[in-house]
Amino acid sequence: MIEKDKSKYKVEFLGEKTATNLLTYKVIILGLYGVGKTTIINKLMKKDISKECTPTINVDIKTFHVKVNGKIIQIQIWDCCGNDQFAQKTRNLFINSSVALLVYAINDKQKSFNDLKIWYNILKENSYDSILFLIGNKSDLENEREVTKEDVETFKNNYDDIKMFFETSAKNGENIDELLDNIAISIYEKIKNDEKNLENAMNDNRSYKLNMENHKKKRKKKCC
């Protein structure tokens, strides 16, 4: 598992709600049907998962809030149907995704893991700047494991813009809290970086205007 150093962050889950006065940051979760995407989302949102989830037909959208270092962030998570043909026909789903979770089941190499490249390509064609997480779900089925650490390393080497990797169990909750924290922190860092870039751009604009004003004053002095 790769994760951020969380020592300088305080993350708190605030629950499922929607606020009109907050920017929304989109997280899309992708992968073959049956890998546990919906169960992961329910677990992230602290919901009861005692009942078996039904397959997502199209897209299911949930909105919730987290607080990172005192800043409230509104996250909208899009649970995409596990059919890549559907995804290819509805490419607008991927637009403006801040974070994308590519999910496979550790006990299914032939389909769920090998098909990741299809989901990756669809995503990159439509949302090239999403922060990418690779998620190996169903870690509670270790005795059925088909996807090895070497397989994962090869995938990450081939797609080197994968920022983080987690093995999770939506069933027993393994690494679910860590996943939520790192999603929240990644978005928080993105917000801070965007704010810094905006501030730098404004400073550059002010400097440009000041330089132009000084240049005009110098020209007037020379003319006189």
C-alpha positions as YAML, in Angstrom:
chain: A
units: angstrom
residues:
- id: 1
  name: MET
  ca: [0.00, 0.00, 0.00]
- id: 2
  name: ILE
  ca: [1.22, 3.47, -0.88]
- id: 3
  name: GLU
  ca: [-0.30, 6.41, 0.93]
- id: 4
  name: LYS
  ca: [0.44, 10.01, 1.79]
- id: 5
  name: ASP
  ca: [2.13, 11.07, 5.00]
- id: 6
  name: LYS
  ca: [-0.95, 11.97, 7.00]
- id: 7
  name: SER
  ca: [0.87, 13.39, 10.04]
- id: 8
  name: LYS
  ca: [0.26, 16.99, 8.92]
- id: 9
  name: TYR
  ca: [-3.40, 16.46, 8.08]
- id: 10
  name: LYS
  ca: [-6.51, 16.10, 10.19]
- id: 11
  name: VAL
  ca: [-9.33, 14.42, 8.25]
- id: 12
  name: GLU
  ca: [-12.91, 14.10, 9.48]
- id: 13
  name: PHE
  ca: [-15.88, 12.52, 7.71]
- id: 14
  name: LEU
  ca: [-18.94, 14.79, 8.10]
- id: 15
  name: GLY
  ca: [-21.62, 12.65, 6.50]
- id: 16
  name: GLU
  ca: [-23.90, 12.59, 3.49]
- id: 17
  name: LYS
  ca: [-25.22, 16.02, 2.58]
- id: 18
  name: THR
  ca: [-25.22, 18.63, -0.19]
- id: 19
  name: ALA
  ca: [-24.47, 22.33, 0.12]
- id: 20
  name: THR
  ca: [-25.09, 24.85, -2.66]
- id: 21
  name: ASN
  ca: [-22.41, 27.26, -1.43]
- id: 22
  name: LEU
  ca: [-19.51, 24.82, -1.82]
- id: 23
  name: LEU
  ca: [-17.58, 23.74, -4.88]
- id: 24
  name: THR
  ca: [-18.06, 20.07, -5.69]
- id: 25
  name: TYR
  ca: [-15.10, 17.79, -6.34]
- id: 26
  name: LYS
  ca: [-15.88, 14.76, -8.45]
- id: 27
  name: VAL
  ca: [-14.56, 11.26, -7.74]
- id: 28
  name: ILE
  ca: [-15.33, 8.53, -10.27]
- id: 29
  name: ILE
  ca: [-14.99, 4.83, -9.46]
- id: 30
  name: LEU
  ca: [-14.36, 2.48, -12.38]
- id: 31
  name: GLY
  ca: [-13.96, -1.24, -12.90]
- id: 32
  name: LEU
  ca: [-15.68, -4.42, -13.99]
- id: 33
  name: TYR
  ca: [-19.04, -5.32, -12.47]
- id: 34
  name: GLY
  ca: [-18.71, -7.46, -9.35]
- id: 35
  name: VAL
  ca: [-15.41, -6.04, -8.07]
- id: 36
  name: GLY
  ca: [-17.19, -4.29, -5.17]
- id: 37
  name: LYS
  ca: [-17.29, -0.65, -6.28]
- id: 38
  name: THR
  ca: [-20.70, 0.08, -4.74]
- id: 39
  name: THR
  ca: [-19.78, -1.68, -1.51]
- id: 40
  name: ILE
  ca: [-16.57, 0.35, -1.29]
- id: 41
  name: ILE
  ca: [-18.59, 3.56, -1.64]
- id: 42
  name: ASN
  ca: [-21.07, 2.48, 1.03]
- id: 43
  name: LYS
  ca: [-18.19, 1.62, 3.34]
- id: 44
  name: LEU
  ca: [-16.50, 4.97, 2.65]
- id: 45
  name: MET
  ca: [-19.73, 6.68, 3.62]
- id: 46
  name: LYS
  ca: [-20.09, 4.63, 6.82]
- id: 47
  name: LYS
  ca: [-23.24, 2.90, 5.58]
- id: 48
  name: ASP
  ca: [-24.60, -0.49, 6.57]
- id: 49
  name: ILE
  ca: [-23.38, -3.14, 4.10]
- id: 50
  name: SER
  ca: [-25.14, -6.11, 5.65]
- id: 51
  name: LYS
  ca: [-27.36, -6.34, 2.57]
- id: 52
  name: GLU
  ca: [-25.87, -7.43, -0.72]
- id: 53
  name: CYS
  ca: [-25.53, -4.58, -3.21]
- id: 54
  name: THR
  ca: [-27.31, -4.78, -6.54]
- id: 55
  name: PRO
  ca: [-25.28, -4.03, -9.70]
- id: 56
  name: THR
  ca: [-25.24, -0.38, -10.77]
- id: 57
  name: ILE
  ca: [-27.19, -0.09, -14.02]
- id: 58
  name: ASN
  ca: [-26.01, 3.30, -15.26]
- id: 59
  name: VAL
  ca: [-24.47, 5.75, -12.78]
- id: 60
  name: ASP
  ca: [-25.25, 6.30, -9.12]
- id: 61
  name: ILE
  ca: [-24.13, 9.57, -7.53]
- id: 62
  name: LYS
  ca: [-23.56, 10.19, -3.83]
- id: 63
  name: THR
  ca: [-22.51, 13.47, -2.19]
- id: 64
  name: PHE
  ca: [-20.79, 13.82, 1.17]
- id: 65
  name: HIS
  ca: [-18.56, 16.19, 3.11]
- id: 66
  name: VAL
  ca: [-15.15, 15.80, 4.69]
- id: 67
  name: LYS
  ca: [-13.13, 18.27, 6.70]
- id: 68
  name: VAL
  ca: [-9.37, 18.48, 6.12]
- id: 69
  name: ASN
  ca: [-7.37, 20.76, 8.44]
- id: 70
  name: GLY
  ca: [-10.56, 22.68, 9.18]
- id: 71
  name: LYS
  ca: [-11.57, 23.13, 5.52]
- id: 72
  name: ILE
  ca: [-14.91, 21.57, 4.50]
- id: 73
  name: ILE
  ca: [-14.81, 19.82, 1.13]
- id: 74
  name: GLN
  ca: [-17.83, 18.58, -0.80]
- id: 75
  name: ILE
  ca: [-17.15, 15.32, -2.64]
- id: 76
  name: GLN
  ca: [-19.43, 13.82, -5.24]
- id: 77
  name: ILE
  ca: [-18.64, 10.18, -5.97]
- id: 78
  name: TRP
  ca: [-19.86, 8.67, -9.23]
- id: 79
  name: ASP
  ca: [-20.41, 4.91, -9.21]
- id: 80
  name: CYS
  ca: [-20.09, 3.90, -12.86]
- id: 81
  name: CYS
  ca: [-21.73, 0.81, -14.35]
- id: 82
  name: GLY
  ca: [-19.21, -2.01, -14.67]
- id: 83
  name: ASN
  ca: [-19.68, -2.29, -18.42]
- id: 84
  name: ASP
  ca: [-16.90, -0.67, -20.45]
- id: 85
  name: GLN
  ca: [-19.14, -0.42, -23.55]
- id: 86
  name: PHE
  ca: [-21.57, 1.71, -21.54]
- id: 87
  name: ALA
  ca: [-18.66, 3.88, -20.39]
- id: 88
  name: GLN
  ca: [-17.41, 4.34, -23.95]
- id: 89
  name: LYS
  ca: [-20.86, 5.54, -25.02]
- id: 90
  name: THR
  ca: [-21.21, 8.00, -22.11]
- id: 91
  name: ARG
  ca: [-17.84, 9.71, -22.12]
- id: 92
  name: ASN
  ca: [-19.23, 12.87, -20.52]
- id: 93
  name: LEU
  ca: [-19.26, 10.91, -17.25]
- id: 94
  name: PHE
  ca: [-15.52, 11.41, -16.95]
- id: 95
  name: ILE
  ca: [-15.37, 15.17, -17.48]
- id: 96
  name: ASN
  ca: [-14.03, 17.23, -14.56]
- id: 97
  name: SER
  ca: [-13.08, 14.21, -12.43]
- id: 98
  name: SER
  ca: [-10.69, 15.31, -9.69]
- id: 99
  name: VAL
  ca: [-9.96, 11.73, -8.60]
- id: 100
  name: ALA
  ca: [-10.48, 8.39, -10.35]
- id: 101
  name: LEU
  ca: [-10.43, 5.00, -8.62]
- id: 102
  name: LEU
  ca: [-9.54, 2.03, -10.84]
- id: 103
  name: VAL
  ca: [-10.81, -1.06, -9.03]
- id: 104
  name: TYR
  ca: [-10.15, -4.76, -9.58]
- id: 105
  name: ALA
  ca: [-10.72, -7.86, -7.45]
- id: 106
  name: ILE
  ca: [-7.57, -9.60, -6.22]
- id: 107
  name: ASN
  ca: [-9.19, -12.98, -6.94]
- id: 108
  name: ASP
  ca: [-9.98, -12.18, -10.59]
- id: 109
  name: LYS
  ca: [-6.95, -11.57, -12.77]
- id: 110
  name: GLN
  ca: [-8.36, -12.75, -16.08]
- id: 111
  name: LYS
  ca: [-11.14, -10.17, -16.31]
- id: 112
  name: SER
  ca: [-11.21, -7.49, -13.62]
- id: 113
  name: PHE
  ca: [-7.43, -6.91, -13.50]
- id: 114
  name: ASN
  ca: [-6.62, -7.39, -17.18]
- id: 115
  name: ASP
  ca: [-9.52, -5.12, -18.16]
- id: 116
  name: LEU
  ca: [-8.07, -2.21, -16.14]
- id: 117
  name: LYS
  ca: [-6.20, -1.00, -19.22]
- id: 118
  name: ILE
  ca: [-9.55, -0.53, -20.99]
- id: 119
  name: TRP
  ca: [-10.90, 1.59, -18.13]
- id: 120
  name: TYR
  ca: [-7.62, 3.50, -17.92]
- id: 121
  name: ASN
  ca: [-7.71, 4.36, -21.63]
- id: 122
  name: ILE
  ca: [-11.35, 5.49, -21.52]
- id: 123
  name: LEU
  ca: [-10.56, 7.70, -18.53]
- id: 124
  name: LYS
  ca: [-7.42, 9.30, -20.01]
- id: 125
  name: GLU
  ca: [-9.19, 10.06, -23.27]
- id: 126
  name: ASN
  ca: [-11.81, 12.06, -21.41]
- id: 127
  name: SER
  ca: [-10.22, 13.30, -18.16]
- id: 128
  name: TYR
  ca: [-6.47, 13.37, -18.56]
- id: 129
  name: ASP
  ca: [-5.65, 15.22, -15.32]
- id: 130
  name: SER
  ca: [-7.54, 13.09, -12.76]
- id: 131
  name: ILE
  ca: [-5.56, 11.90, -9.73]
- id: 132
  name: LEU
  ca: [-5.41, 8.12, -10.18]
- id: 133
  name: PHE
  ca: [-5.79, 5.51, -7.44]
- id: 134
  name: LEU
  ca: [-5.36, 1.79, -8.10]
- id: 135
  name: ILE
  ca: [-7.54, -0.33, -5.79]
- id: 136
  name: GLY
  ca: [-7.25, -4.08, -5.32]
- id: 137
  name: ASN
  ca: [-10.49, -5.00, -3.56]
- id: 138
  name: LYS
  ca: [-11.54, -8.21, -1.76]
- id: 139
  name: SER
  ca: [-8.30, -8.54, 0.20]
- id: 140
  name: ASP
  ca: [-10.26, -10.74, 2.62]
- id: 141
  name: LEU
  ca: [-10.08, -13.45, -0.10]
- id: 142
  name: GLU
  ca: [-6.32, -13.87, 0.21]
- id: 143
  name: ASN
  ca: [-6.60, -17.64, -0.16]
- id: 144
  name: GLU
  ca: [-8.16, -17.06, -3.61]
- id: 145
  name: ARG
  ca: [-5.61, -14.46, -4.76]
- id: 146
  name: GLU
  ca: [-4.79, -14.41, -8.46]
- id: 147
  name: VAL
  ca: [-3.27, -10.92, -8.80]
- id: 148
  name: THR
  ca: [0.27, -10.88, -7.41]
- id: 149
  name: LYS
  ca: [2.40, -7.96, -6.22]
- id: 150
  name: GLU
  ca: [4.49, -8.42, -9.36]
- id: 151
  name: ASP
  ca: [1.37, -8.01, -11.50]
- id: 152
  name: VAL
  ca: [0.56, -4.75, -9.72]
- id: 153
  name: GLU
  ca: [4.12, -3.43, -10.05]
- id: 154
  name: THR
  ca: [4.10, -4.17, -13.77]
- id: 155
  name: PHE
  ca: [0.79, -2.34, -14.19]
- id: 156
  name: LYS
  ca: [2.04, 0.70, -12.24]
- id: 157
  name: ASN
  ca: [5.24, 0.77, -14.29]
- id: 158
  name: ASN
  ca: [3.23, 0.71, -17.52]
- id: 159
  name: TYR
  ca: [0.91, 3.45, -16.26]
- id: 160
  name: ASP
  ca: [3.24, 5.61, -14.22]
- id: 161
  name: ASP
  ca: [0.65, 8.30, -13.46]
- id: 162
  name: ILE
  ca: [-0.95, 6.03, -10.86]
- id: 163
  name: LYS
  ca: [-0.50, 8.13, -7.71]
- id: 164
  name: MET
  ca: [-1.53, 5.62, -5.04]
- id: 165
  name: PHE
  ca: [-2.24, 1.93, -4.59]
- id: 166
  name: PHE
  ca: [-4.37, 0.27, -1.91]
- id: 167
  name: GLU
  ca: [-5.60, -3.22, -1.26]
- id: 168
  name: THR
  ca: [-8.97, -3.01, 0.43]
- id: 169
  name: SER
  ca: [-11.75, -5.16, 1.73]
- id: 170
  name: ALA
  ca: [-15.16, -3.57, 1.49]
- id: 171
  name: LYS
  ca: [-16.38, -6.57, 3.50]
- id: 172
  name: ASN
  ca: [-14.23, -6.17, 6.63]
- id: 173
  name: GLY
  ca: [-13.21, -2.53, 6.12]
- id: 174
  name: GLU
  ca: [-9.48, -3.09, 5.61]
- id: 175
  name: ASN
  ca: [-7.83, 0.17, 4.44]
- id: 176
  name: ILE
  ca: [-11.18, 1.84, 3.72]
- id: 177
  name: ASP
  ca: [-10.56, 4.67, 6.19]
- id: 178
  name: GLU
  ca: [-7.05, 5.12, 4.77]
- id: 179
  name: LEU
  ca: [-8.51, 5.29, 1.27]
- id: 180
  name: LEU
  ca: [-11.03, 7.95, 2.31]
- id: 181
  name: ASP
  ca: [-8.35, 9.99, 4.06]
- id: 182
  name: ASN
  ca: [-6.07, 9.92, 1.02]
- id: 183
  name: ILE
  ca: [-8.87, 10.87, -1.37]
- id: 184
  name: ALA
  ca: [-9.72, 13.82, 0.88]
- id: 185
  name: ILE
  ca: [-6.08, 14.85, 1.28]
- id: 186
  name: SER
  ca: [-5.45, 14.64, -2.48]
- id: 187
  name: ILE
  ca: [-8.39, 16.95, -3.17]
- id: 188
  name: TYR
  ca: [-7.32, 19.28, -0.35]
- id: 189
  name: GLU
  ca: [-3.83, 19.52, -1.87]
- id: 190
  name: LYS
  ca: [-5.36, 20.17, -5.28]
- id: 191
  name: ILE
  ca: [-7.44, 23.02, -3.83]
- id: 192
  name: LYS
  ca: [-4.41, 24.54, -2.12]
- id: 193
  name: ASN
  ca: [-2.34, 24.24, -5.30]
- id: 194
  name: ASP
  ca: [-5.10, 25.86, -7.37]
- id: 195
  name: GLU
  ca: [-5.37, 28.68, -4.83]
- id: 196
  name: LYS
  ca: [-1.60, 29.20, -4.94]
- id: 197
  name: ASN
  ca: [-1.58, 29.25, -8.74]
- id: 198
  name: LEU
  ca: [-4.43, 31.78, -8.74]
- id: 199
  name: GLU
  ca: [-2.60, 33.97, -6.22]
- id: 200
  name: ASN
  ca: [0.61, 33.80, -8.29]
- id: 201
  name: ALA
  ca: [-1.31, 34.71, -11.44]
- id: 202
  name: MET
  ca: [-2.90, 37.69, -9.68]
- id: 203
  name: ASN
  ca: [0.50, 38.80, -8.35]
- id: 204
  name: ASP
  ca: [2.00, 38.47, -11.81]
- id: 205
  name: ASN
  ca: [-0.85, 40.53, -13.23]
- id: 206
  name: ARG
  ca: [-0.38, 43.22, -10.59]
- id: 207
  name: SER
  ca: [3.37, 43.26, -11.26]
- id: 208
  name: TYR
  ca: [2.74, 43.57, -14.99]
- id: 209
  name: LYS
  ca: [0.36, 46.50, -14.49]
- id: 210
  name: LEU
  ca: [2.81, 48.21, -12.12]
- id: 211
  name: ASN
  ca: [5.68, 47.77, -14.59]
- id: 212
  name: MET
  ca: [3.56, 49.17, -17.40]
- id: 213
  name: GLU
  ca: [2.59, 52.20, -15.28]
- id: 214
  name: ASN
  ca: [6.24, 52.84, -14.38]
- id: 215
  name: HIS
  ca: [7.21, 52.46, -18.01]
- id: 216
  name: LYS
  ca: [4.57, 55.01, -19.07]
- id: 217
  name: LYS
  ca: [5.78, 57.48, -16.39]
- id: 218
  name: LYS
  ca: [9.37, 57.14, -17.58]
- id: 219
  name: ARG
  ca: [8.31, 57.75, -21.17]
- id: 220
  name: LYS
  ca: [6.40, 60.89, -20.13]
- id: 221
  name: LYS
  ca: [9.44, 62.22, -18.25]
- id: 222
  name: LYS
  ca: [11.66, 61.70, -21.31]
- id: 223
  name: CYS
  ca: [9.15, 63.45, -23.52]
- id: 224
  name: CYS
  ca: [9.21, 66.54, -21.26]
...
